[in-house]
């Protein structure tokens, strides 16, 4: 397989079989940057859960202490006074008229927040919004009457941690332009949130492996003992 000069240089700097201390892993991600744009830094978290069981289908939210570095576009589906509350909180799009746009495939947003009375209409769009990860959910705080709080938290860097059917959680934890300390603290926040969310029914190893990577870089395994 062809390997570019940049990839050869990167691969010479890491040992793919090694688990690195969190601080060292973050330094490596930043030092291996070779593209000009500000890459997203991602985590891949292998969980010892079976998502087929409802109580092990992990879906929790957390607000990262240093945000994600990404501007989040928020749509709020609400009526009456809640529309003004949404606009005042900084929502990008507001109003039930967007239901028709969503039905027609529009998805220029990152998150949808809805008041409970809108869910009967949104439920009809489950097959469209579900696969895109846009369906609001009370567990993630996106179905709520406290629109002000929901929008402000999302704008400040709130993320959802949701396990996929293969038992892996993929999430962003910042940008390569963040300083080391900010990335480390964001990763610790994600780790601690997942530890607290451990279902009682899970036996054996709960958090199996965590890898950190930039958009164009390889995954670097983190020594879980170094995160605490």
Beta strands, then each sheet from edge to edge (+ up, - down):
strand 1: 40-47
strand 2: 59-63
strand 3: 74-77
strand 4: 93-94
strand 5: 111-114
strand 6: 158-162
strand 7: 168-175
strand 8: 207-214
strand 9: 220-222
sheet 1: 7+ 1- 8+ 9-
sheet 2: 2+ 6-
sheet 3: 4+ 3+ 5+
end
